[in-house]
Structure formats: structure tokens, C-alpha cells
């Protein structure tokens, strides 16, 4: 995903723009990382989100993930699904 079109999707109209900006930075920064670098990056990002009081409800996350997938390539969707499955299973590795 190389553009910001997803941020203008009508499904996201009720999500705070600062949260979407935070996610946009996340998406673009993660694209340049190796698999080994992603977990430390996500942990640091979680700390930053905590410090900036950025949190997402379950409903917001489901909406955002659906929109991100809509604007992603099949390979990006595959990687998202793999990452989400790892977090759901609790391995995070």
C-alpha cells in the first residue's frame, strides 16, 4: 500500500483523524522493516500510543483492518492475515 486513499474511505468517517494519521505512519514505516525488526517496532509503537493516549476500540480496529485490506495488494493482505493470526494466537513471533 503506497498511498493515503484508504484514509478517505467513508467507512472511517467516525474515527478520529489523529488515529488515522498514527496508523498511516505505522503502515509506511513497517513497509521498510524486515520481519525481525517488526516486533520491536510494534512494541515501541504501542508505548508511543500509550504515551499519546491513542487507543482503538475493537470496532474501530475491525473497520480499519477491513479498509486497509480493501486498498492493499493480495500479498499485503496475506501478510496482514498472517500477522493478525500470530497476535490472535498469542505468539507475536
LUMFI-711101 format. One record per atom (N, C-alpha, C): atom name; y, x, z; residue number from 1. Coordinates in Angstrom, 2 decimals, m for minus. Atoms other than C-alpha are relative to their C-alpha. Example, Ala and Ser with C-alpha at 12.3 -4.5 7.8 and 13.67 -1.06 7.14 Angstrom:
2
@atom N, v m1.19, u 0.89, w 0.00, n 1
@atom CA, v m4.50, u 12.30, w 7.80, n 1
@atom C, v 1.20, u 0.90, w 0.00, n 1
@atom N, v m1.19, u m0.82, w m0.06, n 2
@atom CA, v m1.06, u 13.67, w 7.14, n 2
@atom C, v 1.09, u m0.77, w 0.73, n 2
This chain:
93
@atom N, v m1.17, u 0.85, w 0.00, n 1
@atom CA, v 0.00, u 0.00, w 0.00, n 1
@atom C, v 1.23, u 0.90, w 0.00, n 1
@atom N, v m1.12, u m0.92, w 0.13, n 2
@atom CA, v 3.17, u 1.66, w m1.14, n 2
@atom C, v 1.35, u m0.69, w m0.04, n 2
@atom N, v m1.30, u 0.68, w 0.04, n 3
@atom CA, v 5.86, u m0.99, w m0.95, n 3
@atom C, v 0.18, u m0.88, w 1.24, n 3
@atom N, v m0.32, u 0.83, w m1.15, n 4
@atom CA, v 7.52, u m3.31, w 1.52, n 4
@atom C, v m0.08, u m1.49, w m0.33, n 4
@atom N, v 0.09, u 1.40, w 0.39, n 5
@atom CA, v 6.76, u m6.56, w m0.31, n 5
@atom C, v m0.67, u m0.85, w 1.08, n 5
@atom N, v 0.73, u 0.75, w m1.01, n 6
@atom CA, v 4.36, u m7.60, w 2.45, n 6
@atom C, v 0.92, u m0.49, w 1.11, n 6
@atom N, v m0.91, u 0.38, w m1.08, n 7
@atom CA, v 7.26, u m7.72, w 4.93, n 7
@atom C, v 0.80, u m1.26, w m0.33, n 7
@atom N, v m0.75, u 1.19, w 0.42, n 8
@atom CA, v 8.88, u m10.52, w 2.90, n 8
@atom C, v m0.89, u m1.22, w m0.21, n 8
@atom N, v 0.93, u 1.10, w 0.17, n 9
@atom CA, v 5.78, u m12.70, w 2.84, n 9
@atom C, v 0.40, u m1.15, w 0.93, n 9
@atom N, v m0.42, u 1.17, w m0.76, n 10
@atom CA, v 6.60, u m16.24, w 4.00, n 10
@atom C, v m0.83, u m0.22, w 1.26, n 10
@atom N, v 0.86, u 0.17, w m1.18, n 11
@atom CA, v 3.68, u m16.18, w 6.46, n 11
@atom C, v 0.54, u 0.72, w 1.23, n 11
@atom N, v m0.51, u m0.83, w m1.09, n 12
@atom CA, v 5.60, u m13.65, w 8.57, n 12
@atom C, v 1.36, u m0.46, w 0.53, n 12
@atom N, v m1.37, u 0.42, w m0.32, n 13
@atom CA, v 8.82, u m15.66, w 8.95, n 13
@atom C, v 0.27, u m0.16, w 1.49, n 13
@atom N, v m0.21, u 0.22, w m1.43, n 14
@atom CA, v 8.26, u m16.30, w 12.68, n 14
@atom C, v m0.25, u 1.25, w 0.85, n 14
@atom N, v 0.24, u m1.25, w m0.73, n 15
@atom CA, v 7.56, u m12.67, w 13.60, n 15
@atom C, v 1.29, u 0.82, w m0.01, n 15
@atom N, v m1.22, u m0.78, w m0.19, n 16
@atom CA, v 10.42, u m10.56, w 14.94, n 16
@atom C, v 0.06, u 1.13, w m1.03, n 16
@atom N, v m0.14, u m1.06, w 1.02, n 17
@atom CA, v 11.73, u m8.24, w 12.17, n 17
@atom C, v m0.18, u 1.41, w 0.57, n 17
@atom N, v 0.19, u m1.34, w m0.58, n 18
@atom CA, v 11.72, u m5.26, w 14.58, n 18
@atom C, v m1.48, u 0.33, w 0.12, n 18
@atom N, v 1.45, u m0.22, w m0.05, n 19
@atom CA, v 7.95, u m5.72, w 14.99, n 19
@atom C, v m0.52, u 0.36, w m1.39, n 19
@atom N, v 0.43, u m0.28, w 1.36, n 20
@atom CA, v 7.51, u m5.75, w 11.22, n 20
@atom C, v 0.44, u 1.40, w m0.43, n 20
@atom N, v m0.49, u m1.35, w 0.32, n 21
@atom CA, v 9.63, u m2.61, w 10.87, n 21
@atom C, v m0.89, u 1.05, w 0.67, n 21
@atom N, v 0.90, u m0.88, w m0.74, n 22
@atom CA, v 7.46, u m0.93, w 13.51, n 22
@atom C, v m1.31, u 0.16, w m0.76, n 22
@atom N, v 1.25, u m0.04, w 0.75, n 23
@atom CA, v 4.35, u m1.85, w 11.53, n 23
@atom C, v 0.15, u 0.70, w m1.34, n 23
@atom N, v m0.24, u m0.66, w 1.29, n 24
@atom CA, v 5.87, u m0.68, w 8.25, n 24
@atom C, v m0.07, u 1.51, w 0.17, n 24
@atom N, v 0.05, u m1.44, w m0.27, n 25
@atom CA, v 6.39, u 2.76, w 9.75, n 25
@atom C, v m1.43, u 0.44, w 0.27, n 25
@atom N, v 1.39, u m0.30, w m0.30, n 26
@atom CA, v 2.83, u 2.69, w 11.06, n 26
@atom C, v m0.82, u 0.13, w m1.28, n 26
@atom N, v 0.78, u 0.02, w 1.24, n 27
@atom CA, v 1.37, u 1.83, w 7.65, n 27
@atom C, v 0.27, u 1.25, w m0.82, n 27
@atom N, v m0.31, u m1.14, w 0.85, n 28
@atom CA, v 3.23, u 4.56, w 5.79, n 28
@atom C, v m0.35, u 1.33, w 0.66, n 28
@atom N, v 0.35, u m1.25, w m0.67, n 29
@atom CA, v 2.70, u 7.25, w 8.43, n 29
@atom C, v m1.51, u 0.20, w 0.02, n 29
@atom N, v 1.47, u m0.12, w m0.05, n 30
@atom CA, v m1.04, u 6.51, w 8.68, n 30
@atom C, v m0.58, u 0.40, w m1.34, n 30
@atom N, v 0.52, u m0.33, w 1.33, n 31
@atom CA, v m1.49, u 6.85, w 4.92, n 31
@atom C, v m0.11, u 1.50, w m0.22, n 31
@atom N, v 0.00, u m1.45, w 0.23, n 32
@atom CA, v m0.78, u 10.57, w 5.17, n 32
@atom C, v m0.92, u 0.74, w 0.97, n 32
@atom N, v 0.83, u m0.66, w m1.01, n 33
@atom CA, v m3.23, u 11.26, w 8.02, n 33
@atom C, v m1.47, u 0.04, w m0.40, n 33
@atom N, v 1.45, u m0.08, w 0.17, n 34
@atom CA, v m6.81, u 12.42, w 7.94, n 34
@atom C, v m0.65, u m0.93, w 1.02, n 34
@atom N, v 0.70, u 0.85, w m0.95, n 35
@atom CA, v m9.44, u 10.37, w 9.75, n 35
@atom C, v 0.06, u 0.57, w 1.42, n 35
@atom N, v m0.06, u m0.64, w m1.33, n 36
@atom CA, v m9.41, u 12.88, w 12.64, n 36
@atom C, v 1.36, u m0.18, w 0.65, n 36
@atom N, v m1.36, u 0.11, w m0.53, n 37
@atom CA, v m5.65, u 12.52, w 13.03, n 37
@atom C, v 0.38, u m1.44, w 0.37, n 37
@atom N, v m0.39, u 1.41, w m0.17, n 38
@atom CA, v m5.62, u 8.71, w 13.07, n 38
@atom C, v m0.09, u m0.49, w 1.44, n 38
@atom N, v 0.13, u 0.49, w m1.37, n 39
@atom CA, v m6.90, u 8.06, w 16.59, n 39
@atom C, v 1.11, u 0.54, w 0.90, n 39
@atom N, v m1.12, u m0.49, w m0.82, n 40
@atom CA, v m4.40, u 10.40, w 18.31, n 40
@atom C, v 1.33, u m0.64, w m0.41, n 40
@atom N, v m1.21, u 0.65, w 0.48, n 41
@atom CA, v m1.68, u 8.89, w 16.13, n 41
@atom C, v 0.11, u m1.41, w 0.55, n 41
@atom N, v m0.01, u 1.38, w m0.50, n 42
@atom CA, v m2.66, u 5.35, w 17.15, n 42
@atom C, v 0.24, u m0.03, w 1.51, n 42
@atom N, v m0.24, u m0.06, w m1.44, n 43
@atom CA, v m2.73, u 6.31, w 20.82, n 43
@atom C, v 1.47, u 0.29, w 0.31, n 43
@atom N, v m1.41, u m0.31, w m0.18, n 44
@atom CA, v 0.73, u 7.84, w 20.57, n 44
@atom C, v 0.87, u m1.21, w m0.38, n 44
@atom N, v m0.74, u 1.19, w 0.44, n 45
@atom CA, v 1.93, u 4.77, w 18.71, n 45
@atom C, v m0.08, u m1.11, w 1.04, n 45
@atom N, v 0.15, u 1.01, w m1.05, n 46
@atom CA, v 0.54, u 2.50, w 21.42, n 46
@atom C, v 0.93, u 0.31, w 1.17, n 46
@atom N, v m0.93, u m0.39, w m1.07, n 47
@atom CA, v 2.52, u 4.48, w 24.01, n 47
@atom C, v 1.43, u m0.31, w m0.39, n 47
@atom N, v m1.36, u 0.28, w 0.49, n 48
@atom CA, v 5.65, u 4.20, w 21.90, n 48
@atom C, v 0.28, u m1.50, w 0.03, n 48
@atom N, v m0.17, u 1.45, w 0.00, n 49
@atom CA, v 5.13, u 0.46, w 21.52, n 49
@atom C, v 0.22, u m0.50, w 1.43, n 49
@atom N, v m0.17, u 0.39, w m1.40, n 50
@atom CA, v 4.77, u 0.13, w 25.29, n 50
@atom C, v 1.40, u 0.33, w 0.50, n 50
@atom N, v m1.34, u m0.43, w m0.43, n 51
@atom CA, v 7.98, u 2.09, w 25.88, n 51
@atom C, v 1.09, u m0.87, w m0.60, n 51
@atom N, v m1.00, u 0.82, w 0.69, n 52
@atom CA, v 9.87, u m0.05, w 23.36, n 52
@atom C, v m0.27, u m1.50, w 0.18, n 52
@atom N, v 0.35, u 1.41, w m0.27, n 53
@atom CA, v 8.31, u m3.29, w 24.69, n 53
@atom C, v m0.39, u m0.77, w m1.25, n 53
@atom N, v 0.47, u 0.66, w 1.21, n 54
@atom CA, v 6.69, u m4.09, w 21.36, n 54
@atom C, v m1.45, u m0.39, w 0.23, n 54
@atom N, v 1.38, u 0.47, w m0.13, n 55
@atom CA, v 3.61, u m6.23, w 21.63, n 55
@atom C, v m0.20, u m1.16, w m0.97, n 55
@atom N, v 0.34, u 1.03, w 0.98, n 56
@atom CA, v 1.82, u m8.67, w 19.37, n 56
@atom C, v m1.01, u m0.96, w 0.61, n 56
@atom N, v 0.98, u 0.99, w m0.45, n 57
@atom CA, v 0.05, u m11.89, w 20.20, n 57
@atom C, v m1.20, u 0.06, w m0.94, n 57
@atom N, v 1.18, u 0.05, w 0.86, n 58
@atom CA, v m3.43, u m12.47, w 18.82, n 58
@atom C, v 0.30, u m0.71, w m1.31, n 58
@atom N, v m0.37, u 0.75, w 1.21, n 59
@atom CA, v m1.99, u m14.99, w 16.38, n 59
@atom C, v 0.85, u 0.84, w m0.94, n 59
@atom N, v m0.83, u m0.88, w 0.83, n 60
@atom CA, v 0.65, u m12.52, w 15.18, n 60
@atom C, v m0.87, u 1.05, w m0.69, n 60
@atom N, v 0.85, u m1.04, w 0.60, n 61
@atom CA, v m2.00, u m9.85, w 14.63, n 61
@atom C, v m0.86, u m0.57, w m1.12, n 61
@atom N, v 0.81, u 0.60, w 1.05, n 62
@atom CA, v m4.24, u m12.19, w 12.66, n 62
@atom C, v 0.82, u m0.26, w m1.25, n 62
@atom N, v m0.88, u 0.28, w 1.13, n 63
@atom CA, v m1.32, u m13.23, w 10.46, n 63
@atom C, v 0.37, u 1.29, w m0.72, n 63
@atom N, v m0.41, u m1.28, w 0.58, n 64
@atom CA, v m0.16, u m9.65, w 9.91, n 64
@atom C, v m1.16, u 0.64, w m0.76, n 64
@atom N, v 1.16, u m0.60, w 0.67, n 65
@atom CA, v m3.66, u m8.41, w 9.06, n 65
@atom C, v m0.29, u m0.73, w m1.31, n 65
@atom N, v 0.24, u 0.77, w 1.23, n 66
@atom CA, v m4.13, u m11.25, w 6.56, n 66
@atom C, v 1.02, u 0.34, w m1.07, n 66
@atom N, v m1.06, u m0.32, w 0.97, n 67
@atom CA, v m0.80, u m10.45, w 4.91, n 67
@atom C, v m0.18, u 1.43, w m0.53, n 67
@atom N, v 0.21, u m1.38, w 0.45, n 68
@atom CA, v m1.48, u m6.70, w 4.82, n 68
@atom C, v m1.13, u 0.08, w m1.01, n 68
@atom N, v 1.13, u 0.00, w 0.93, n 69
@atom CA, v m4.82, u m7.34, w 3.14, n 69
@atom C, v 0.39, u m0.59, w m1.35, n 69
@atom N, v m0.45, u 0.66, w 1.22, n 70
@atom CA, v m3.15, u m9.61, w 0.60, n 70
@atom C, v 0.74, u 0.97, w m0.93, n 70
@atom N, v m0.80, u m0.94, w 0.79, n 71
@atom CA, v m0.89, u m6.75, w m0.53, n 71
@atom C, v m0.65, u 1.37, w m0.15, n 71
@atom N, v 0.69, u m1.29, w 0.04, n 72
@atom CA, v m3.48, u m3.96, w m0.32, n 72
@atom C, v m1.00, u 0.07, w m1.15, n 72
@atom N, v 1.04, u m0.21, w 1.01, n 73
@atom CA, v m5.88, u m2.45, w m2.81, n 73
@atom C, v m1.36, u m0.29, w 0.65, n 73
@atom N, v 1.34, u 0.21, w m0.58, n 74
@atom CA, v m9.62, u m3.15, w m2.39, n 74
@atom C, v m0.43, u 1.15, w 0.92, n 74
@atom N, v 0.35, u m1.15, w m0.84, n 75
@atom CA, v m10.07, u 0.37, w m0.98, n 75
@atom C, v 0.75, u m0.06, w 1.33, n 75
@atom N, v m0.77, u 0.13, w m1.24, n 76
@atom CA, v m7.28, u m0.17, w 1.57, n 76
@atom C, v m0.57, u m1.10, w 0.89, n 76
@atom N, v 0.60, u 1.10, w m0.76, n 77
@atom CA, v m8.85, u m3.48, w 2.61, n 77
@atom C, v m1.30, u 0.47, w 0.65, n 77
@atom N, v 1.26, u m0.53, w m0.53, n 78
@atom CA, v m12.21, u m1.74, w 3.04, n 78
@atom C, v 0.27, u 0.88, w 1.22, n 78
@atom N, v m0.33, u m0.88, w m1.13, n 79
@atom CA, v m10.62, u 0.91, w 5.28, n 79
@atom C, v 0.52, u m0.79, w 1.19, n 79
@atom N, v m0.49, u 0.86, w m1.08, n 80
@atom CA, v m8.79, u m1.75, w 7.31, n 80
@atom C, v m1.16, u m0.68, w 0.71, n 80
@atom N, v 1.16, u 0.69, w m0.58, n 81
@atom CA, v m12.02, u m3.67, w 7.81, n 81
@atom C, v m0.83, u 0.95, w 0.85, n 81
@atom N, v 0.77, u m0.98, w m0.76, n 82
@atom CA, v m13.81, u m0.52, w 8.93, n 82
@atom C, v 0.70, u 0.34, w 1.32, n 82
@atom N, v m0.76, u m0.34, w m1.19, n 83
@atom CA, v m11.04, u 0.37, w 11.39, n 83
@atom C, v m0.02, u m1.17, w 1.00, n 83
@atom N, v 0.02, u 1.18, w m0.88, n 84
@atom CA, v m10.89, u m3.17, w 12.77, n 84
@atom C, v m1.36, u m0.18, w 0.65, n 84
@atom N, v 1.34, u 0.12, w m0.55, n 85
@atom CA, v m14.64, u m3.23, w 13.21, n 85
@atom C, v m0.24, u 1.03, w 1.10, n 85
@atom N, v 0.15, u m1.04, w m1.02, n 86
@atom CA, v m14.52, u 0.05, w 15.14, n 86
@atom C, v 0.70, u m0.40, w 1.29, n 86
@atom N, v m0.73, u 0.40, w m1.20, n 87
@atom CA, v m11.89, u m1.31, w 17.51, n 87
@atom C, v m0.66, u m1.20, w 0.67, n 87
@atom N, v 0.69, u 1.16, w m0.58, n 88
@atom CA, v m13.76, u m4.59, w 17.98, n 88
@atom C, v m1.27, u 0.41, w 0.74, n 88
@atom N, v 1.24, u m0.44, w m0.63, n 89
@atom CA, v m16.95, u m2.73, w 18.81, n 89
@atom C, v 0.26, u 0.92, w 1.19, n 89
@atom N, v m0.36, u m0.82, w m1.15, n 90
@atom CA, v m15.07, u m0.59, w 21.31, n 90
@atom C, v m0.19, u 1.49, w m0.18, n 90
@atom N, v 0.22, u m1.44, w 0.19, n 91
@atom CA, v m15.90, u 2.76, w 19.74, n 91
@atom C, v 1.30, u 0.73, w m0.28, n 91
@atom N, v m1.26, u m0.63, w 0.35, n 92
@atom CA, v m12.49, u 3.51, w 18.26, n 92
@atom C, v m0.17, u 1.34, w m0.68, n 92
@atom N, v 0.25, u m1.32, w 0.63, n 93
@atom CA, v m14.11, u 6.57, w 16.60, n 93
@atom C, v m0.19, u m0.14, w m1.47, n 93
